[in-house]
Amino acid sequence: MPFVGVEAYNPKRTLYFLTKQKNLVTGEWCVFKSQDGWEIGKIIFCVEKEFPGEGQKIRKATLTDLEESRKRENIAKKAQELVLKKIVEYGLPMRLTSTRYPLGKKKITFYYTAKERVDFRKLVKDIAKVFKVHIQMQQIGVRDEPQILGGIGICGRQVCCANFLGKNKDRLESVALEAARIQNLPLVSSKISGICGRLRCCLNFEYHIYSELAKQFPEIGREVKIKGERFKVVSLNFLTRTITVEDSEGIRKTITKEMLEKQEK
């Protein structure tokens, strides 16, 4: 089935689909299925080749789709402005992140963050009276904000959570500090944290590889013998396959994993 790249909006990001649709053309607008409902995007490439996989829901956008999408975007914008005013009016301890009114649904969803439980019953009644649709208040965590709003990571690219992570999941996978430690990354917040302030999702990408490599190396702190002299392992470099050892006087030297194996035989 064809492989299609789509530039989506709100937030702006590039998504990739395998689809059974055969009439998709580069440069044209399309409608695709997302977690929130149906979204509008522009096709940036279409590879007409039979790729294996399960087809995803995507089709050409009609004039009706485009007009309805613009109409809903305007309604969502007005709804967000009203909610922001009501938050101030009622003194609610919450921060509004985003407002969505997707195609195919009679529901406006407001995403917000809060440190405590919020009683927004009055707010919901006020909004429902104005817009005559179902209102949903969806609380999210700090890691979910960039997934909804988008953003640029320390690498200079679109953050992974908004681009492709969690696309078919309810929540993002957790990231442990061990993922940074085992990759010999500096344990400095500015280096290993994403724009959400939490550990970067990409630390998980190679974690399992480093975990497997770690099994082939001696543990840090272990004593080894080199030419009859005792040394302590102080650091490892899996990529260069080298081991840094230290003698009893604190003098360090770096050897290869293969050299150590020969010495231990």
N, C-alpha and C positions, 0 to 999 in steps of 0.2 A: 504494500500500500504506500502511497506517496508520503513524503516527509516534508512538513511545512513549517516555516518560521513566521511568527506573527509578532508585530510590535503592538503591545497592548498599552492601555492608558489607565491612569488612576489606580495605582501608580504606573509610570511609564517603565516598561520592561519588555524583554524579548522572551517569548515562549515558543516551545517546539512541540509539534503534534505529528502523530501518525494517524492518517485518516483514510477512510474508504471513499471520500469525495474525490471525484475525478475532474471537476470543472473549476478548480481554484486557480486564480491567476495572480501573479506577482503585481503588486501595486493596487489591488482592489481591496475593498473593505470586507470583513468577514465577521461572523458571530460565532463565539465558542463558549463551551460550558466551563464554568469555574465553580469554586466552592460556594460563592455567593449567589450564583445564578448564571445568566447569560451576559457576556461582555462583548464589546465592540473592539475590533483591532484591525490593523492593516497588514496584509500579507507582504513580507519582505523577500521571501524566496519560496520556491516550490520545486522539489526534486521529484520528477515523475519517474519513480522507480519503485519496484515492489520490495519494500522492506518488511521483514517479519515483525509481528507484534499485534497488539490489540488496538483497533481503531478508536480514536477519540472523537467526541462530538464537536464538529466544526462545519460551518457552511457559509456560502456567500451571503453577505448582508443585502437586504432589500432596502429600497427607499423608505419604506415604513419602519424598518429596524433603525435606520439612521435618524429619522425624525423622532421616533420614540425615545431613542437613546439621548438625544439632545434635550428633549423635554424632561426626561427623568434627571439628567444632570443638573438642570436649572432648579428642579424641585428639591433635589438633594442639597444644593447650595443654599437655597432659602431656608430649608429645614435646619441646616447646620447653624445658620446665623441666628435663627429663633432659639435653638437649644442653648447656644452660647449666652444669649441674653437671659434665658430662664435660669441657667446655672448660677449666674451672678445674682439674679433677683432672689432666688431661694437659698443662696449661700451654700450650694452643694459642694462637698469635698471631693471633686472629681475633675478630670481633665479630658475633654473631648479630643479624640484622635482623628477620626474619619467618619464620613457618612456615606452610606451606599444605598442606592435605590436601583437594583439591577433589573434588566429586562425579564419579563416572564413572572415577576413576583409582585404581589400587592403588599409589600412590606418594606419599610425603610429601617435600615439597621444603623444604629449609632455605636461606634466602638469607642470605649473610654478606658482610662486607667484610674485607679483609686487605691489608696492605702487602707481604707476601711470600708465597711458596708455603707452603701448609699441608698437612701429612701427617695426614689425619683418617681413615685406614683403621681404626684401632682404634675410633674413635668410631662410625663407620658400622656396624661389626660389632656393637657393643654395642646400638645403637638398633634394628638389624634383628632382633636376638634377642628384644627386648622386644615390638615391634609387628608383626612378621611380615609386613612389606610392603617394597617396594623403597624405598630411601633415596637421595635425590639432594641433593648439596651444590652449590648454585649461587652462585658468586662474583659480586658485583655491584660497580659503582663508586659513588662518592659521589653522582653525579647520579641514580642509579637508586633510591636509598633513599627519597626523598620520593615517587617514583612508586609505590612499593610500600606505604609507610606512610601516605601522604597528608600534608596539612598546609595551613597558611594562609600565603599569600604576602604581600608588602609591600602589595599592593593590597587586602587584606582578604578575598580570595576563595580558594577551593580552588586549590591549585597546579595549573597547566595539565597538568603531566606526569601527575598522578594522575587528572585529570578527563577529558581527551580526547587529549592528545598521546601518541603511541606506542601507541595502542590496537591498531592493526593492524601495528605495526612491531617489529622485534627490538630496536632501539635508538633513542634520541633523537637528533635532528639536532644537530650541533655549532654553537656560537655563537661568532662572532669579535668581538673588541673593536671592530672597525670598525663593527659594527652599532650600538654605543652612540655612537661618535664621530660618525658621519654624521648621527645624530639630535640632535646637540648636547646630549647628556645629560652630566651631571657624571661624570667618570671617577673616581668614589669607590666603593670596593668595597661599602659599605653601601647605596648607591643603585642599583647595577646588578647586584648578585649576589642569587641566590635563597637559599632556606633550606639548599640543598645546599652553598653556598659558591662555586658556579660562576656564570658569567654567566647571567642570567635567560633562559629560553626565549622569553619574549614579545618580546625584542629583535629576534627574527627576523620577527615578524608584519608589521611595516611596513618592514623593511629594503629590500625590493625597490622599494617606492614611493619611499623617500628616494633610493635609488640612481638611479632614473630622473629624479627632480627635480634631482639633482646635475648631470646632464648639461646642464641648461638654465641653470645658473649658472656664473659665472667661478670658477676654482679659487682657494682661499685662497693668498695670496702673489703672485698675479698683479697686474701693474700696469695701471691703467686711467686714462683721461683724463676729467676732469669740468671743463667750461668751460676747457679748455686746461691745467689743472693736473693734475699726476701724483699719483695715490693708489695705495696698496697695499690689496688686499682682505684683511681680517683675520678676518672672520666672516660666516656666512650664516645666514639664518632662512628655511627653505623654507616654513613655514606662513604667515608674514606676507609672504613674497616680498620680503624686504628684505636689503640688503647693507650691512655696516659696513666703511667704508674709513678709511685713516689717511694723513695727509700726511707730508712729510719732517720736520716738527717734532713729530710724535706726536699731532697733533690729529685726533680721530676724528669722523665723522659718519655717519649712517645714511640711505641712500636706497633707493628701491624699485628692483626689477629693471627695471621699465619706464622709469624715469628714466635709468638707466645705458644702456639700449639706445638711447634717443633721443640721448644725449650722444655715443655711439660712432658714430652714423650720419654 
